[in-house]
Amino acid sequence: MLRRVRYVTTGQVCYDGSVMLRRVKYVTTGQVCYDGSGMLRRVKCVTTGQVCYDRSGMLRQVRYVTTGQVCYEGLSVLRRVQYVTTGPVCYEGSSMLRLVQYVTTGPVCYVWSSMLRRVQYVTKGPVCYDGSGMLRRVRYVTTGQVCYDGSGMLRRVRYVTTGQVCYEGSSMLRRVRYVTTGQVCYDGSGMLRRVRYVTTGQVCYERSSMLRHVRYVTTGPVCYDWSSMLRRVQYVTTGPVCYEGSSMLRRVQYVTKGPVCYNGSGMLRRVRYVTTGQVCYDGSGMLRGVKCVTTGQVCYDRSGMLRGVECVKTVLMCQDMLSFVGQS
């Protein structure tokens, strides 16, 4: 049997005395450690392990559980655990969480009546509840999915960066300035409002299912404004297709990694740089006003030839280089 081993870092199971673990203060990356009657005792820090038991199959005196799975104490419930960062679910009291200030990358945290309380920061978890199944006193929800507050709505959350959908009030978004990598944000009647930056999300709507006051849409797919068209979006970098007006592109200077950009009658306009896209058409299915196409495929203009492209690095060779006559 094992005896007088204080540190068990990457091992599996450690036994001491009667096939149980004793005098082991730190169990970091092991699996399960037992002490006494098959239970764990005097283990202050369990960081990346799985489940730790103490005496009656419960955990005791474990302050930090960072990347483990589930920790129990008392009646299969967690106690005196201040930090639960990357673990899945932590329970305390009646299968609820208590005295846990930070839950960063875990899924769901409950406290008291299956609700979350006294958790200021929930960064990468999915859903956080407080009170009647709603979120409360959570200022920052960065990479989570949906956060509710009060009557199933979001409140006092200024920054929602990589989450999916955020609701507030009547299932709408409010007082959220930055939504970077989320999907869809609604405000008012299912539309987006007061969101200046939507970088990697998909589609953002405002008012009549259209986009407004969003200057930057970088990696999202399609952006609409007003009559299903794009407006006031200067930069669309990695998205596929951007439409404005009659399903066409307007006031978009840079489209870098998207496939095809249309403007007017399904053609490209005022796009200087198309770097990693595929084919760009303008006018009658031809290229116009595009100086540099670096990593795309082939760009044709009118008579099926390349025009106004000064730099073609990784595309196919062009047999006929016409002079630049594209329109700005």
KEMIDREN-375482 format. One record per residue (C-alpha): residue in three letters; x, y, z. Coordinates in steps of 0.1 Angstrom, whole numbers, plus 5000, padded with zeros to 4 digits. Each point is the difference from the previous one (the first is absolute). Example, Ala and Ser with C-alpha at 12.3 -4.5 7.8 and 13.67 -1.06 7.14 Angstrom:
BEGIN
+--------+------+------+------+
! residu !   c1 !   c2 !   c3 !
+--------+------+------+------+
!    ALA ! 5123 ! 4955 ! 5078 !
!    SER ! 5014 ! 5034 ! 4993 !
+--------+------+------+------+
***
This chain:
BEGIN
+--------+------+------+------+
! residu !   c1 !   c2 !   c3 !
+--------+------+------+------+
!    MET ! 5000 ! 5000 ! 5000 !
!    LEU ! 5010 ! 5036 ! 4996 !
!    ARG ! 5010 ! 5022 ! 5029 !
!    ARG ! 5013 ! 5034 ! 5007 !
!    VAL ! 4993 ! 5014 ! 4965 !
!    ARG ! 4991 ! 5036 ! 5001 !
!    TYR ! 4998 ! 5007 ! 4963 !
!    VAL ! 4982 ! 4979 ! 4974 !
!    THR ! 4999 ! 5020 ! 4969 !
!    THR ! 4994 ! 4980 ! 4968 !
!    GLY ! 4994 ! 4965 ! 5014 !
!    GLN ! 4967 ! 4981 ! 5000 !
!    VAL ! 4991 ! 4986 ! 5034 !
!    CYS ! 5020 ! 5001 ! 5032 !
!    TYR ! 4996 ! 4976 ! 5029 !
!    ASP ! 5014 ! 5001 ! 5035 !
!    GLY ! 4994 ! 4977 ! 5030 !
!    SER ! 4968 ! 4981 ! 4994 !
!    VAL ! 5000 ! 5007 ! 4962 !
!    MET ! 4992 ! 5036 ! 5008 !
!    LEU ! 5018 ! 5033 ! 4996 !
!    ARG ! 5014 ! 5019 ! 5030 !
!    ARG ! 5021 ! 5031 ! 5006 !
!    VAL ! 4997 ! 5012 ! 4964 !
!    LYS ! 4994 ! 5038 ! 4999 !
!    TYR ! 5001 ! 5005 ! 4963 !
!    VAL ! 4983 ! 4979 ! 4973 !
!    THR ! 5002 ! 5020 ! 4968 !
!    THR ! 4996 ! 4980 ! 4968 !
!    GLY ! 4992 ! 4965 ! 5014 !
!    GLN ! 4967 ! 4982 ! 4997 !
!    VAL ! 4984 ! 4990 ! 5034 !
!    CYS ! 5017 ! 5001 ! 5034 !
!    TYR ! 4986 ! 4982 ! 5030 !
!    ASP ! 5009 ! 5004 ! 5037 !
!    GLY ! 4988 ! 4982 ! 5031 !
!    SER ! 4969 ! 4980 ! 4991 !
!    GLY ! 5004 ! 5004 ! 4963 !
!    MET ! 4996 ! 5038 ! 5002 !
!    LEU ! 5023 ! 5030 ! 4996 !
!    ARG ! 5013 ! 5021 ! 5029 !
!    ARG ! 5023 ! 5030 ! 5005 !
!    VAL ! 5002 ! 5009 ! 4963 !
!    LYS ! 5000 ! 5038 ! 4996 !
!    CYS ! 5004 ! 5003 ! 4963 !
!    VAL ! 4985 ! 4977 ! 4973 !
!    THR ! 5006 ! 5018 ! 4967 !
!    THR ! 4997 ! 4977 ! 4970 !
!    GLY ! 4988 ! 4967 ! 5016 !
!    GLN ! 4966 ! 4985 ! 4996 !
!    VAL ! 4980 ! 4993 ! 5032 !
!    CYS ! 5012 ! 5002 ! 5036 !
!    TYR ! 4982 ! 4983 ! 5029 !
!    ASP ! 5004 ! 5004 ! 5037 !
!    ARG ! 4988 ! 4976 ! 5027 !
!    SER ! 4963 ! 4996 ! 4991 !
!    GLY ! 5008 ! 5002 ! 4963 !
!    MET ! 5002 ! 5038 ! 5001 !
!    LEU ! 5027 ! 5027 ! 4995 !
!    ARG ! 5014 ! 5020 ! 5029 !
!    GLN ! 5024 ! 5029 ! 5004 !
!    VAL ! 5005 ! 5005 ! 4962 !
!    ARG ! 5002 ! 5037 ! 4992 !
!    TYR ! 5010 ! 4999 ! 4964 !
!    VAL ! 4985 ! 4978 ! 4973 !
!    THR ! 5010 ! 5014 ! 4967 !
!    THR ! 4999 ! 4975 ! 4971 !
!    GLY ! 4984 ! 4970 ! 5017 !
!    GLN ! 4966 ! 4986 ! 4994 !
!    VAL ! 4977 ! 4999 ! 5030 !
!    CYS ! 5009 ! 5005 ! 5037 !
!    TYR ! 4978 ! 4989 ! 5028 !
!    GLU ! 5000 ! 5008 ! 5037 !
!    GLY ! 4976 ! 4993 ! 5029 !
!    LEU ! 4969 ! 4985 ! 4985 !
!    SER ! 5013 ! 4996 ! 4964 !
!    VAL ! 5003 ! 5038 ! 4999 !
!    LEU ! 5029 ! 5024 ! 4996 !
!    ARG ! 5011 ! 5023 ! 5028 !
!    ARG ! 5028 ! 5026 ! 5006 !
!    VAL ! 5010 ! 5001 ! 4963 !
!    GLN ! 5007 ! 5036 ! 4990 !
!    TYR ! 5013 ! 4994 ! 4965 !
!    VAL ! 4985 ! 4977 ! 4975 !
!    THR ! 5016 ! 5010 ! 4967 !
!    THR ! 4999 ! 4974 ! 4973 !
!    GLY ! 4980 ! 4972 ! 5016 !
!    PRO ! 4965 ! 4989 ! 4989 !
!    VAL ! 4975 ! 5002 ! 5028 !
!    CYS ! 5004 ! 5009 ! 5036 !
!    TYR ! 4974 ! 4994 ! 5026 !
!    GLU ! 4996 ! 5012 ! 5036 !
!    GLY ! 4973 ! 4998 ! 5026 !
!    SER ! 4970 ! 4983 ! 4983 !
!    SER ! 5019 ! 4992 ! 4969 !
!    MET ! 5006 ! 5037 ! 4995 !
!    LEU ! 5031 ! 5022 ! 4998 !
!    ARG ! 5010 ! 5024 ! 5028 !
!    LEU ! 5030 ! 5023 ! 5007 !
!    VAL ! 5013 ! 4997 ! 4965 !
!    GLN ! 5010 ! 5034 ! 4987 !
!    TYR ! 5016 ! 4990 ! 4967 !
!    VAL ! 4987 ! 4974 ! 4976 !
!    THR ! 5018 ! 5006 ! 4968 !
!    THR ! 4999 ! 4971 ! 4975 !
!    GLY ! 4976 ! 4976 ! 5017 !
!    PRO ! 4965 ! 4993 ! 4986 !
!    VAL ! 4973 ! 5006 ! 5025 !
!    CYS ! 5003 ! 5012 ! 5036 !
!    TYR ! 4971 ! 4998 ! 5024 !
!    VAL ! 4996 ! 5014 ! 5035 !
!    TRP ! 4971 ! 4997 ! 5025 !
!    SER ! 4968 ! 4993 ! 4980 !
!    SER ! 5018 ! 4988 ! 4969 !
!    MET ! 5011 ! 5036 ! 4993 !
!    LEU ! 5033 ! 5018 ! 4999 !
!    ARG ! 5009 ! 5026 ! 5026 !
!    ARG ! 5031 ! 5020 ! 5009 !
!    VAL ! 5017 ! 4993 ! 4968 !
!    GLN ! 5014 ! 5031 ! 4985 !
!    TYR ! 5019 ! 4986 ! 4970 !
!    VAL ! 4987 ! 4973 ! 4977 !
!    THR ! 5022 ! 5001 ! 4970 !
!    LYS ! 4998 ! 4969 ! 4979 !
!    GLY ! 4971 ! 4980 ! 5015 !
!    PRO ! 4968 ! 4994 ! 4982 !
!    VAL ! 4971 ! 5011 ! 5022 !
!    CYS ! 4999 ! 5016 ! 5034 !
!    TYR ! 4969 ! 5002 ! 5021 !
!    ASP ! 4993 ! 5021 ! 5031 !
!    GLY ! 4968 ! 5004 ! 5021 !
!    SER ! 4971 ! 4986 ! 4979 !
!    GLY ! 5021 ! 4984 ! 4974 !
!    MET ! 5015 ! 5033 ! 4989 !
!    LEU ! 5034 ! 5017 ! 5000 !
!    ARG ! 5009 ! 5026 ! 5025 !
!    ARG ! 5030 ! 5021 ! 5010 !
!    VAL ! 5021 ! 4987 ! 4971 !
!    ARG ! 5017 ! 5028 ! 4983 !
!    TYR ! 5021 ! 4981 ! 4975 !
!    VAL ! 4988 ! 4971 ! 4979 !
!    THR ! 5025 ! 4996 ! 4972 !
!    THR ! 4999 ! 4966 ! 4984 !
!    GLY ! 4968 ! 4985 ! 5014 !
!    GLN ! 4968 ! 4993 ! 4981 !
!    VAL ! 4969 ! 5016 ! 5015 !
!    CYS ! 4998 ! 5020 ! 5032 !
!    TYR ! 4967 ! 5008 ! 5016 !
!    ASP ! 4991 ! 5024 ! 5028 !
!    GLY ! 4967 ! 5008 ! 5017 !
!    SER ! 4972 ! 4988 ! 4977 !
!    GLY ! 5023 ! 4979 ! 4978 !
!    MET ! 5018 ! 5030 ! 4987 !
!    LEU ! 5035 ! 5014 ! 5002 !
!    ARG ! 5009 ! 5029 ! 5022 !
!    ARG ! 5031 ! 5020 ! 5010 !
!    VAL ! 5022 ! 4982 ! 4975 !
!    ARG ! 5021 ! 5024 ! 4981 !
!    TYR ! 5022 ! 4977 ! 4981 !
!    VAL ! 4989 ! 4968 ! 4982 !
!    THR ! 5028 ! 4991 ! 4977 !
!    THR ! 4999 ! 4964 ! 4988 !
!    GLY ! 4966 ! 4989 ! 5011 !
!    GLN ! 4971 ! 4992 ! 4978 !
!    VAL ! 4968 ! 5018 ! 5008 !
!    CYS ! 4994 ! 5026 ! 5028 !
!    TYR ! 4966 ! 5010 ! 5010 !
!    GLU ! 4988 ! 5028 ! 5023 !
!    GLY ! 4966 ! 5015 ! 5007 !
!    SER ! 4976 ! 4984 ! 4976 !
!    SER ! 5024 ! 4974 ! 4988 !
!    MET ! 5021 ! 5027 ! 4984 !
!    LEU ! 5036 ! 5013 ! 5004 !
!    ARG ! 5006 ! 5032 ! 5019 !
!    ARG ! 5031 ! 5019 ! 5012 !
!    VAL ! 5024 ! 4977 ! 4983 !
!    ARG ! 5026 ! 5020 ! 4981 !
!    TYR ! 5022 ! 4973 ! 4988 !
!    VAL ! 4989 ! 4967 ! 4985 !
!    THR ! 5031 ! 4986 ! 4982 !
!    THR ! 4997 ! 4963 ! 4993 !
!    GLY ! 4964 ! 4992 ! 5008 !
!    GLN ! 4974 ! 4990 ! 4975 !
!    VAL ! 4968 ! 5021 ! 5000 !
!    CYS ! 4992 ! 5029 ! 5023 !
!    TYR ! 4965 ! 5013 ! 5003 !
!    ASP ! 4987 ! 5032 ! 5016 !
!    GLY ! 4965 ! 5015 ! 5001 !
!    SER ! 4978 ! 4981 ! 4976 !
!    GLY ! 5026 ! 4972 ! 4993 !
!    MET ! 5025 ! 5025 ! 4986 !
!    LEU ! 5035 ! 5012 ! 5009 !
!    ARG ! 5005 ! 5034 ! 5016 !
!    ARG ! 5029 ! 5020 ! 5014 !
!    VAL ! 5026 ! 4974 ! 4990 !
!    ARG ! 5028 ! 5016 ! 4981 !
!    TYR ! 5023 ! 4971 ! 4995 !
!    VAL ! 4990 ! 4966 ! 4988 !
!    THR ! 5032 ! 4983 ! 4988 !
!    THR ! 4997 ! 4962 ! 4997 !
!    GLY ! 4963 ! 4995 ! 5004 !
!    GLN ! 4977 ! 4988 ! 4973 !
!    VAL ! 4970 ! 5023 ! 4994 !
!    CYS ! 4990 ! 5031 ! 5019 !
!    TYR ! 4966 ! 5015 ! 4997 !
!    GLU ! 4984 ! 5033 ! 5011 !
!    ARG ! 4965 ! 5014 ! 4997 !
!    SER ! 4986 ! 4984 ! 4968 !
!    SER ! 5023 ! 4970 ! 5001 !
!    MET ! 5028 ! 5022 ! 4987 !
!    LEU ! 5035 ! 5011 ! 5012 !
!    ARG ! 5006 ! 5036 ! 5013 !
!    HIS ! 5028 ! 5019 ! 5017 !
!    VAL ! 5024 ! 4971 ! 4996 !
!    ARG ! 5032 ! 5012 ! 4985 !
!    TYR ! 5021 ! 4969 ! 5001 !
!    VAL ! 4989 ! 4965 ! 4990 !
!    THR ! 5031 ! 4980 ! 4994 !
!    THR ! 4995 ! 4963 ! 5000 !
!    GLY ! 4962 ! 4997 ! 4999 !
!    PRO ! 4983 ! 4986 ! 4969 !
!    VAL ! 4972 ! 5023 ! 4989 !
!    CYS ! 4991 ! 5035 ! 5013 !
!    TYR ! 4966 ! 5015 ! 4992 !
!    ASP ! 4987 ! 5035 ! 5005 !
!    TRP ! 4966 ! 5015 ! 4993 !
!    SER ! 4986 ! 4981 ! 4970 !
!    SER ! 5021 ! 4970 ! 5007 !
!    MET ! 5031 ! 5020 ! 4989 !
!    LEU ! 5032 ! 5011 ! 5015 !
!    ARG ! 5006 ! 5036 ! 5012 !
!    ARG ! 5027 ! 5019 ! 5018 !
!    VAL ! 5024 ! 4970 ! 5001 !
!    GLN ! 5034 ! 5011 ! 4989 !
!    TYR ! 5019 ! 4968 ! 5005 !
!    VAL ! 4989 ! 4965 ! 4992 !
!    THR ! 5032 ! 4979 ! 5001 !
!    THR ! 4995 ! 4963 ! 5003 !
!    GLY ! 4963 ! 4997 ! 4994 !
!    PRO ! 4986 ! 4983 ! 4968 !
!    VAL ! 4975 ! 5024 ! 4984 !
!    CYS ! 4988 ! 5035 ! 5009 !
!    TYR ! 4970 ! 5015 ! 4985 !
!    GLU ! 4985 ! 5035 ! 5000 !
!    GLY ! 4973 ! 5018 ! 4981 !
!    SER ! 4985 ! 4974 ! 4976 !
!    SER ! 5019 ! 4971 ! 5014 !
!    MET ! 5033 ! 5017 ! 4990 !
!    LEU ! 5032 ! 5012 ! 5016 !
!    ARG ! 5005 ! 5037 ! 5009 !
!    ARG ! 5025 ! 5020 ! 5019 !
!    VAL ! 5022 ! 4970 ! 5008 !
!    GLN ! 5036 ! 5008 ! 4993 !
!    TYR ! 5016 ! 4968 ! 5011 !
!    VAL ! 4988 ! 4965 ! 4994 !
!    THR ! 5030 ! 4978 ! 5007 !
!    LYS ! 4991 ! 4963 ! 5006 !
!    GLY ! 4964 ! 4998 ! 4988 !
!    PRO ! 4991 ! 4980 ! 4969 !
!    VAL ! 4979 ! 5023 ! 4977 !
!    CYS ! 4989 ! 5036 ! 5003 !
!    TYR ! 4972 ! 5014 ! 4981 !
!    ASN ! 4988 ! 5036 ! 4994 !
!    GLY ! 4973 ! 5016 ! 4979 !
!    SER ! 4987 ! 4974 ! 4977 !
!    GLY ! 5018 ! 4972 ! 5017 !
!    MET ! 5034 ! 5016 ! 4993 !
!    LEU ! 5030 ! 5013 ! 5020 !
!    ARG ! 5005 ! 5037 ! 5007 !
!    ARG ! 5025 ! 5021 ! 5020 !
!    VAL ! 5019 ! 4970 ! 5012 !
!    ARG ! 5037 ! 5006 ! 4996 !
!    TYR ! 5015 ! 4969 ! 5016 !
!    VAL ! 4987 ! 4965 ! 4998 !
!    THR ! 5028 ! 4978 ! 5013 !
!    THR ! 4989 ! 4965 ! 5009 !
!    GLY ! 4966 ! 4999 ! 4983 !
!    GLN ! 4991 ! 4980 ! 4970 !
!    VAL ! 4986 ! 5018 ! 4970 !
!    CYS ! 4989 ! 5037 ! 4999 !
!    TYR ! 4975 ! 5011 ! 4973 !
!    ASP ! 4989 ! 5035 ! 4991 !
!    GLY ! 4976 ! 5013 ! 4974 !
!    SER ! 4993 ! 4972 ! 4976 !
!    GLY ! 5017 ! 4973 ! 5020 !
!    MET ! 5033 ! 5017 ! 4998 !
!    LEU ! 5026 ! 5015 ! 5024 !
!    ARG ! 5002 ! 5038 ! 5006 !
!    GLY ! 5021 ! 5023 ! 5021 !
!    VAL ! 5020 ! 4972 ! 5017 !
!    LYS ! 5037 ! 5006 ! 5001 !
!    CYS ! 5013 ! 4971 ! 5020 !
!    VAL ! 4987 ! 4964 ! 5001 !
!    THR ! 5026 ! 4980 ! 5018 !
!    THR ! 4988 ! 4966 ! 5011 !
!    GLY ! 4967 ! 4998 ! 4982 !
!    GLN ! 4993 ! 4978 ! 4970 !
!    VAL ! 4994 ! 5018 ! 4967 !
!    CYS ! 4985 ! 5034 ! 4993 !
!    TYR ! 4984 ! 5006 ! 4966 !
!    ASP ! 4988 ! 5033 ! 4984 !
!    ARG ! 4975 ! 5004 ! 4972 !
!    SER ! 5017 ! 4980 ! 4972 !
!    GLY ! 5010 ! 4972 ! 5024 !
!    MET ! 5034 ! 5016 ! 5006 !
!    LEU ! 5017 ! 5015 ! 5031 !
!    ARG ! 4999 ! 5038 ! 5003 !
!    GLY ! 5014 ! 5026 ! 5024 !
!    VAL ! 5018 ! 4975 ! 5021 !
!    GLU ! 5035 ! 5011 ! 5008 !
!    CYS ! 5010 ! 4973 ! 5024 !
!    VAL ! 4990 ! 4964 ! 4994 !
!    LYS ! 5023 ! 4979 ! 5021 !
!    THR ! 4984 ! 4966 ! 5007 !
!    VAL ! 4973 ! 4999 ! 4973 !
!    LEU ! 5002 ! 4984 ! 4966 !
!    MET ! 5020 ! 5016 ! 4973 !
!    CYS ! 4982 ! 5024 ! 4977 !
!    GLN ! 5008 ! 4998 ! 4964 !
!    ASP ! 4986 ! 5034 ! 4992 !
!    MET ! 5006 ! 5030 ! 5024 !
!    LEU ! 4976 ! 5027 ! 4989 !
!    SER ! 5007 ! 5036 ! 5011 !
!    PHE ! 4981 ! 5013 ! 5030 !
!    VAL ! 4967 ! 5015 ! 4989 !
!    GLY ! 4981 ! 4990 ! 5031 !
!    GLN ! 4977 ! 5025 ! 5017 !
!    SER ! 5008 ! 5012 ! 5035 !
+--------+------+------+------+
***
